[in-house]
C-alpha cells in the first residue's frame, strides 16, 4: 500500500486576500482546481531546456505535452509515501512570528475510511500542516466526520421525533469518540489550542459532550437553505459555551473518481497513474482517506497569508 500525499501549496501566492472577501465557491471546487494547477506548475518547472532557457509555449516542440514529463521528476518518495508534487519544506512557512497569526485547520475524514485509522490520520495530517507552515501549533482544529450532515428541518422536529438516533447508530458515535481521543491529545499537548466539530445538531452534540474529556469549543454547520440557525441549537450552544460558525464546504470533498481523474493519463490528468498502451505509472485501486484545509490569517490586518489543502489517498500496490 502506498500513501499518495496530494498538496496545493499556498493558493494565495497570486496575492494576499482580505478575509472578509465574499465567495460562493465551495471547497471541493477550490481544492480540485488548486491541485490541478499545482500539478501543472510543478511539471512545467521540470520542462526540458531549450537554448539555455525553460520551454515556453513559443519554444515547445510540436506535440509536447506536460503528460510527457515522467511523474518521478516532480514527485518525491519518502518511505511508503509519494508526495504529489514534491514539497520543499525548507522553502515554505509563514513569514512572521507565531503570535501574529490565527491558524485554522479543518480535517475532513472521507467516506469508506476505516474508523480505526482515523487517530493515525489525525496526527499525520496535522504534522504535515505544521511542517508546511513551519509553526509549532494551530489555533483551531475542526473535524468533519463522514456521513454527518446538518439539517435545520431535522433540528426543529427533534423534540417530537429525534432524528439523529434513527440515522446514526451507537457504533457511529463510538467511532467518533475514538477519533476524538486523537483530537483531545493534540489539544492537551498544545498543538491545537481549540478544537471543534462540524455539522452537529443539538441532539448529536449533547450525546457527544457526555463522552468527551476535551469539549469542542466550536460547532461549524452548513445551513443550506435559509441561512438561519435553528433556535434550539442556538440556545443549547449558548448554554454549553460553544461557538456556532457556518461554512460552505462539501462533506465529501474528494471522491475516489475525482482522484483518479486528477492523477490519470487523460488530458486534464497529471499522468501519475498507469495508462493505456503501456504508459508507465502507478497501478491499483485508489481510496481517498482524508483532506485537510488550512488557513493562516495575519491577526492585525485580517489578511490571509497562507491557505492550502493537503489530501491523502491510498493506492494498492
C-alpha positions as CSV (number, residue, x, y, z in Angstrom):
1,X,0.0,0.0,0.0
2,X,1.3,3.4,-1.0
3,X,0.2,6.7,0.5
4,X,-0.3,9.5,-2.0
5,X,0.1,12.9,-0.4
6,X,-1.6,15.5,-2.7
7,X,-0.9,19.2,-2.0
8,X,-1.9,22.5,-3.4
9,X,0.9,24.6,-1.9
10,X,-0.2,28.2,-0.9
11,X,-3.1,29.1,-3.1
12,X,-2.7,32.8,-2.1
13,X,0.6,33.1,-4.0
14,X,-1.2,35.3,-6.5
15,X,-1.5,37.9,-3.8
16,X,-2.9,38.3,-0.3
17,X,-6.6,38.2,0.3
18,X,-8.7,40.1,2.8
19,X,-10.5,37.5,4.9
20,X,-13.8,39.4,4.6
21,X,-13.9,38.8,0.8
22,X,-17.2,37.2,0.0
23,X,-17.2,34.0,-2.0
24,X,-19.7,31.4,-3.1
25,X,-17.1,28.9,-4.2
26,X,-17.4,25.5,-2.5
27,X,-14.3,23.9,-1.1
28,X,-14.3,20.9,-3.4
29,X,-14.2,23.2,-6.5
30,X,-11.3,25.2,-5.0
31,X,-9.5,22.1,-3.9
32,X,-9.7,20.3,-7.3
33,X,-8.7,23.4,-9.2
34,X,-5.8,24.2,-6.9
35,X,-4.5,20.6,-7.1
36,X,-4.7,20.6,-10.8
37,X,-2.9,24.0,-11.0
38,X,-0.1,22.9,-8.7
39,X,0.5,19.7,-10.5
40,X,0.8,21.5,-13.8
41,X,3.1,24.2,-12.4
42,X,5.3,21.5,-10.8
43,X,5.6,19.6,-14.1
44,X,6.4,22.8,-16.0
45,X,9.2,23.5,-13.6
46,X,10.9,20.4,-14.9
47,X,10.2,21.1,-18.6
48,X,13.1,20.5,-21.0
49,X,15.6,23.3,-21.5
50,X,15.6,24.9,-25.0
51,X,18.6,27.2,-25.9
52,X,19.5,27.5,-22.3
53,X,16.1,28.6,-21.1
54,X,13.0,26.7,-19.9
55,X,10.5,26.0,-22.7
56,X,7.6,28.3,-23.1
57,X,4.5,28.0,-25.3
58,X,6.6,29.5,-28.1
59,X,9.7,27.3,-27.7
60,X,8.0,23.9,-27.1
61,X,8.5,21.4,-29.9
62,X,5.2,20.4,-31.7
63,X,3.3,17.7,-29.8
64,X,5.0,18.4,-26.4
65,X,2.6,17.9,-23.5
66,X,3.0,18.2,-19.7
67,X,2.0,14.5,-19.6
68,X,5.2,13.6,-21.3
69,X,7.2,14.6,-18.2
70,X,7.7,11.5,-16.0
71,X,6.0,11.8,-12.6
72,X,9.2,10.7,-10.9
73,X,10.7,14.0,-11.9
74,X,8.3,16.2,-10.0
75,X,7.1,14.0,-7.2
76,X,9.1,12.6,-4.2
77,X,9.1,9.3,-2.3
78,X,9.6,9.1,1.4
79,X,9.2,5.5,2.7
80,X,5.7,4.4,1.8
81,X,4.6,7.9,0.9
82,X,4.6,9.6,-2.5
83,X,4.3,13.4,-2.4
84,X,2.4,14.8,-5.4
85,X,4.1,17.2,-6.1
86,X,7.2,17.1,-4.0
87,X,7.1,19.6,-1.1
88,X,10.1,21.8,-0.4
89,X,9.5,22.2,3.3
90,X,12.6,24.4,3.6
91,X,11.1,27.0,1.2
92,X,7.7,27.1,2.9
93,X,6.4,28.6,6.1
94,X,4.9,31.8,7.4
95,X,6.9,35.0,7.5
96,X,6.0,36.3,10.9
97,X,6.2,35.1,14.5
98,X,3.5,32.6,15.6
99,X,1.7,35.2,17.7
100,X,0.9,37.2,14.6
101,X,-1.4,34.5,13.2
102,X,-4.8,32.9,13.6
103,X,-4.4,29.4,12.1
104,X,-7.5,27.4,11.4
105,X,-7.4,23.8,10.2
106,X,-10.4,21.7,9.1
107,X,-9.8,18.0,8.8
108,X,-12.3,16.0,6.6
109,X,-12.5,12.3,7.2
110,X,-13.7,10.8,3.9
111,X,-16.3,8.1,3.4
112,X,-15.2,4.4,3.4
113,X,-12.2,5.3,5.6
114,X,-11.7,2.8,8.5
115,X,-12.5,4.4,11.8
116,X,-9.6,2.5,13.3
117,X,-7.2,4.5,11.1
118,X,-8.6,8.0,11.9
119,X,-6.4,8.5,15.0
120,X,-3.3,8.0,13.0
121,X,-4.6,10.1,10.1
122,X,-5.3,13.0,12.5
123,X,-1.8,13.1,13.7
124,X,-0.4,12.7,10.2
125,X,-2.5,15.5,8.8
126,X,-1.7,18.0,11.5
127,X,2.0,17.1,11.4
128,X,2.1,17.9,7.7
129,X,0.3,21.2,8.1
130,X,2.7,22.3,10.9
131,X,5.7,21.3,8.7
132,X,4.4,23.2,5.7
133,X,3.7,26.4,7.8
134,X,6.7,25.9,10.0
135,X,4.7,26.6,13.1
136,X,4.5,24.7,16.4
137,X,0.7,24.9,16.8
138,X,-2.6,25.9,15.4
139,X,-5.4,28.0,16.9
140,X,-8.4,25.9,15.9
141,X,-8.8,22.3,14.6
142,X,-12.3,21.4,13.3
143,X,-13.0,17.8,12.4
144,X,-15.7,16.7,9.9
145,X,-16.9,13.1,10.2
146,X,-18.1,11.3,7.1
147,X,-21.8,10.8,6.6
148,X,-22.7,13.6,9.1
149,X,-24.8,16.4,7.7
150,X,-26.7,19.2,9.4
151,X,-30.4,19.6,8.5
152,X,-32.2,22.5,10.0
153,X,-35.6,20.8,9.5
154,X,-34.5,17.8,11.5
155,X,-33.3,20.1,14.2
156,X,-36.7,21.8,14.5
157,X,-38.5,18.5,14.6
158,X,-36.3,16.7,17.1
159,X,-38.5,17.4,20.1
160,X,-41.3,15.4,18.5
161,X,-39.3,12.6,16.9
162,X,-35.5,12.5,17.4
163,X,-33.9,12.0,14.0
164,X,-30.3,11.5,14.9
165,X,-30.9,8.3,16.8
166,X,-32.6,6.9,13.7
167,X,-29.8,7.9,11.3
168,X,-26.7,7.1,13.4
169,X,-26.1,4.1,15.4
170,X,-24.3,3.7,18.7
171,X,-21.4,2.3,16.7
172,X,-21.1,5.5,14.8
173,X,-20.9,7.5,18.0
174,X,-18.3,5.2,19.4
175,X,-16.2,5.7,16.2
176,X,-16.5,9.4,16.6
177,X,-15.4,9.3,20.2
178,X,-12.5,7.0,19.4
179,X,-11.4,9.5,16.8
180,X,-11.9,12.4,19.1
181,X,-9.3,10.9,21.5
182,X,-6.6,11.8,19.0
183,X,-8.0,15.4,18.8
184,X,-8.0,15.6,22.6
185,X,-4.4,14.5,22.6
186,X,-3.4,17.3,20.2
187,X,-5.2,19.8,22.5
188,X,-3.6,18.5,25.6
189,X,-0.1,18.7,24.2
190,X,-0.7,22.3,23.0
191,X,-0.7,21.5,19.3
192,X,-4.4,22.6,18.8
193,X,-5.3,25.4,21.1
194,X,-9.0,24.9,20.4
195,X,-10.9,22.0,18.9
196,X,-14.3,21.8,17.2
197,X,-16.8,19.7,15.3
198,X,-18.8,20.1,12.2
199,X,-22.5,19.5,11.3
200,X,-23.6,18.7,14.9
201,X,-27.2,19.4,15.8
202,X,-28.2,19.9,19.4
203,X,-29.1,16.2,20.0
204,X,-25.9,14.8,18.4
205,X,-23.9,17.5,20.3
206,X,-25.5,16.5,23.6
207,X,-24.7,12.8,23.2
208,X,-21.2,13.7,22.1
209,X,-20.4,16.0,25.0
210,X,-21.4,13.3,27.6
211,X,-18.4,11.2,26.5
212,X,-15.7,13.8,25.8
213,X,-12.8,14.8,28.0
214,X,-12.0,17.9,26.0
215,X,-15.2,19.6,24.9
216,X,-15.4,21.2,21.5
217,X,-15.4,25.0,21.6
218,X,-16.8,25.3,18.1
219,X,-19.6,23.7,16.1
220,X,-19.4,24.5,12.4
221,X,-22.6,24.0,10.4
222,X,-23.8,24.3,6.9
223,X,-27.2,25.9,6.8
224,X,-28.2,25.0,3.3
225,X,-31.4,26.8,2.6
226,X,-32.2,29.9,4.5
227,X,-29.0,30.5,6.4
228,X,-31.0,30.7,9.7
229,X,-29.5,28.7,12.6
230,X,-32.3,26.8,14.5
231,X,-33.2,28.4,17.8
232,X,-32.9,25.1,19.7
233,X,-29.3,24.8,18.6
234,X,-28.5,28.4,19.4
235,X,-29.8,28.0,22.9
236,X,-28.0,24.8,23.5
237,X,-24.7,26.1,22.2
238,X,-25.0,29.2,24.3
239,X,-25.7,27.1,27.4
240,X,-22.7,24.9,26.7
241,X,-20.5,27.9,25.7
242,X,-19.9,26.5,22.2
243,X,-19.4,29.0,19.4
244,X,-21.5,28.4,16.2
245,X,-19.8,29.0,12.9
246,X,-21.2,28.5,9.4
247,X,-19.4,27.2,6.2
248,X,-20.0,26.2,2.6
249,X,-17.8,23.1,2.5
250,X,-18.7,19.8,0.9
251,X,-18.7,16.8,3.2
252,X,-17.1,14.5,0.6
253,X,-14.6,17.0,-0.8
254,X,-12.5,14.4,-2.7
255,X,-14.3,11.4,-4.2
256,X,-12.2,8.5,-5.4
257,X,-13.3,9.1,-9.0
258,X,-12.0,12.6,-8.8
259,X,-8.6,11.5,-7.5
260,X,-8.3,9.1,-10.4
261,X,-9.2,11.8,-12.9
262,X,-6.7,14.2,-11.3
263,X,-3.8,11.7,-11.4
264,X,-4.8,9.8,-14.5
265,X,-3.3,9.9,-18.0
266,X,-6.2,11.9,-19.5
267,X,-6.0,15.4,-20.9
268,X,-6.6,17.0,-17.5
269,X,-4.7,14.4,-15.6
270,X,-1.2,14.5,-14.0
271,X,-0.2,11.2,-15.6
272,X,0.8,9.7,-12.3
273,X,-1.4,6.6,-12.8
274,X,-0.6,4.0,-15.5
275,X,-2.4,4.5,-18.7
276,X,-3.2,2.6,-21.9
277,X,-0.5,1.4,-24.3
278,X,1.9,0.5,-21.6
279,X,2.3,4.1,-20.2
280,X,4.3,3.9,-17.0
281,X,2.6,4.8,-13.8
282,X,1.1,3.6,-10.6
283,X,-1.4,0.8,-10.7
284,X,-4.1,-0.2,-8.2
285,X,-7.3,0.8,-6.6
286,X,-7.3,4.4,-5.1
287,X,-9.2,5.2,-1.9
288,X,-9.1,8.8,-0.5
289,X,-8.7,8.9,3.2
290,X,-8.7,12.5,4.4
291,X,-8.4,16.1,3.3
292,X,-7.1,19.0,5.4
293,X,-7.7,22.7,4.7
294,X,-5.5,25.2,6.5
295,X,-5.7,29.0,6.6
296,X,-3.3,31.4,8.3
297,X,-4.6,34.9,8.8
298,X,-2.5,37.9,10.0
299,X,-4.3,39.0,13.0
300,X,-3.7,42.8,12.9
301,X,-4.7,43.1,9.3
302,X,-7.2,40.4,8.6
303,X,-5.2,39.2,5.6
304,X,-4.9,35.6,4.6
305,X,-1.2,35.0,4.1
306,X,-1.3,31.2,3.5
307,X,-4.1,28.9,2.5
308,X,-3.9,25.5,1.1
309,X,-5.0,21.9,1.1
310,X,-3.3,18.5,1.7
311,X,-5.0,15.2,0.9
312,X,-4.1,11.6,1.4
313,X,-5.2,8.7,-0.6
314,X,-4.1,5.1,-0.5
315,X,-3.3,3.0,-3.6
316,X,-3.0,-0.7,-3.5
317,X,0.3,-1.9,-4.9
